[in-house]
C-alpha cells in the first residue's frame, strides 16, 4: 500500500466538523477521502493541480484496490446467479 502524507488542521468549530462528517457519510466516504477530494477540487480550480496530477497520484491506490477485489473474488468463488438476476434482487430490496 502506498505511503500517505498526514496533514493536521484546525476547523472553525465542532459544528463544521459534524457537517463534514455528515457530508462524507452521505457519499460513503471517510472524512479524509472527502477532504482530499475537496482540496483536490480547490487546487484544480486555483490552477495548482491538473487532472493528470490527480490521476497519477491515485493510480497506485486504484491498483491496490483492484488487487484486493480480485483476491476477494477468488476467495468467494463463482456466483450462482446471473448479473441481471442480482441487479433485480438488489432493486427489490
C-alpha positions in Angstrom: 0.0 0.0 0.0 1.2 3.5 -0.8 2.5 5.8 2.0 0.2 8.7 2.6 1.2 12.1 3.9 -0.5 13.4 7.0 -1.9 16.9 7.4 -3.4 18.3 10.6 -5.7 21.3 10.5 -7.9 23.2 12.9 -11.5 23.6 11.9 -13.5 26.6 13.0 -15.8 24.7 15.4 -17.4 21.3 16.2 -20.5 22.1 14.1 -18.3 22.5 11.0 -16.6 19.1 11.7 -20.0 17.4 12.1 -21.2 18.9 8.8 -18.1 17.5 7.1 -18.7 14.1 8.8 -22.3 14.0 7.6 -21.5 15.1 4.1 -18.8 12.4 3.9 -21.1 9.7 5.2 -23.8 10.6 2.7 -21.3 9.9 0.0 -20.0 6.8 1.6 -16.6 8.4 2.1 -14.3 8.7 5.1 -13.7 12.2 6.3 -10.1 12.0 5.0 -11.3 11.0 1.5 -14.0 13.7 1.5 -11.5 16.4 2.5 -8.9 15.1 0.0 -11.5 15.4 -2.8 -12.5 18.9 -1.7 -8.9 20.1 -1.5 -8.1 18.5 -4.9 -11.1 20.3 -6.5 -9.9 23.6 -5.0 -6.3 23.1 -6.1 -7.5 22.3 -9.7 -9.8 25.4 -9.6 -6.8 27.5 -8.5 -4.6 26.1 -11.3 -2.2 24.5 -8.8 -3.1 20.9 -9.8 -4.0 19.2 -13.1 -6.3 16.3 -13.7 -3.3 14.4 -14.8 -1.6 15.0 -11.4 -4.7 13.7 -9.6 -4.9 10.6 -11.8 -1.2 9.8 -11.3 -1.4 10.2 -7.5 -4.4 7.9 -7.3 -3.3 5.2 -9.8 -1.3 3.3 -7.2 -4.2 3.4 -4.8 -6.6 2.2 -7.6 -4.2 -0.7 -8.4 -4.1 -1.8 -4.8 -8.0 -1.7 -4.6 -8.3 -3.7 -7.8 -5.8 -6.3 -6.4 -7.8 -6.6 -3.2 -11.1 -7.0 -5.1 -9.5 -9.7 -7.3 -8.4 -11.6 -4.2 -11.8 -11.3 -2.6 -13.4 -12.7 -5.8 -11.1 -15.7 -5.7 -12.0 -16.3 -2.1 -15.7 -16.0 -2.7 -15.7 -18.1 -5.8 -18.3 -18.1 -8.6 -21.7 -16.6 -8.0 -24.6 -18.9 -8.9 -26.8 -16.1 -10.2 -26.6 -14.0 -13.4 -25.7 -10.4 -13.0 -29.2 -9.4 -14.3 -30.8 -11.5 -11.5 -28.6 -10.0 -8.9 -29.5 -6.5 -10.1 -33.2 -7.3 -10.0 -32.9 -8.7 -6.5 -31.0 -5.6 -5.3 -33.7 -3.3 -6.7 -36.4 -5.3 -4.9 -34.8 -4.7 -1.6 
